[in-house]
Amino acid sequence: MSNFVINGLLKSRNPLLTFRRFRGKINIQRPRAPHYERARVLEAIKPFYKTPDFDAPCIDAEREKKNKTLDNPYETIIAREARNWFEHSKLVILLHVNSIKQEDMFKTQVALHRHNVSVKVYGKSVMRKAVEDSRFEAILPLFEAKTAIVFCPEQQKIKQVLNILKKAPQLVLMCGIVEGRLLSKNELQTYATMPDLTTVRAQFAAILDSVGGKIVGDLQCHQNQLVNMLDSYSKSESQTSDASPSTPDNAAVTS
């Protein structure tokens, strides 16, 4: 009896439940229309997107780029340093940097450093801040690609700098600035073959001295000729006068 009560009456049985959402198979291609109330809600919350123009993304991106002006204090400091290099360097050479090993670049920098020449690499944004509204603004388009700048305090070392750069073909010479004047590649090579200013001044002084001496000689030419002719004439007269008195004495002795 106790087993009947325990097994038959007190023992609970869990019902077998099966959940089924739809009566039939779901048609993905032609789904059933929603309920009227639900359709109203879906229509009310349906998003509305404006059809953009064909080039709207490019125009918006360019507008945002122009309006987006972020002041970077670090770039300002680097730009001030670059501007100082341009102002106090008598020789500036711009180089286009192709693919080069860092080891080769370091060797070139060491060779230039032995001649008291510095090599710097700045980004386009830094150079824009450095040379904008200055006499060096014309070089700004050269920084669209990676560009290295060679700063030298003496323009007389241009020959040594060009000889070192010939050993690094990855560094392509584009142009240079000498005493605040922008020179092309050919003009820089021509300038390197010219002597220094001290030698040119000495040559010019020698030419002026020779020209002055020639002018003085030309002016004194006639006077010197007259003096020489008078001197030769006086000498001939003196010789004649010395020889003429001895003639009567000889005649008297003979008689």
Residue pairs with C-beta under 8 A, 6 or more apart in sequence:
33 39
34 42
53 59
72 125
75 125
75 126
75 129
76 129
78 122
78 126
79 126
79 127
79 129
79 130
80 130
82 120
82 122
82 126
82 127
82 130
82 131
82 149
83 130
83 131
83 134
85 92
85 118
85 120
85 149
85 151
86 92
86 130
86 131
86 134
86 136
86 151
86 177
88 153
89 151
89 152
89 153
90 152
90 153
90 154
90 155
90 178
90 179
91 150
91 151
91 152
91 153
91 154
91 155
91 157
91 158
91 161
91 176
91 177
91 178
92 149
92 150
92 151
92 152
92 176
92 177
92 178
93 149
93 150
93 152
93 161
93 165
93 173
93 175
93 176
93 177
93 188
94 139
94 142
94 147
94 148
94 149
94 150
94 173
94 174
94 175
94 176
95 147
95 148
95 149
95 150
95 165
95 171
95 172
95 173
95 174
96 142
96 145
96 146
96 147
96 171
96 172
96 174
97 121
97 145
97 146
97 147
97 148
97 170
97 171
98 170
98 171
98 172
99 170
100 168
100 170
100 171
104 168
104 170
105 168
108 119
108 164
108 165
108 167
108 168
108 171
109 119
111 164
111 167
112 118
112 119
112 150
112 161
112 164
115 152
115 157
115 160
115 161
115 164
116 152
116 153
116 154
116 157
117 150
117 151
117 152
117 157
117 161
118 150
118 151
118 152
119 148
119 149
119 150
119 151
120 148
120 149
120 151
121 146
121 147
121 148
121 149
122 130
122 143
122 149
123 143
124 143
124 144
127 140
127 143
128 140
130 136
131 137
131 139
131 140
132 140
135 180
136 177
138 182
139 175
139 177
139 182
142 174
142 175
147 174
148 171
150 161
150 165
152 158
152 161
155 178
155 179
156 196
156 197
158 176
158 178
158 188
158 191
158 192
159 192
159 193
162 173
162 188
162 189
162 192
165 171
165 173
173 185
173 188
174 185
175 182
175 183
175 184
175 185
175 188
176 182
176 183
176 188
177 183
178 188
178 191
183 191
194 200
195 203
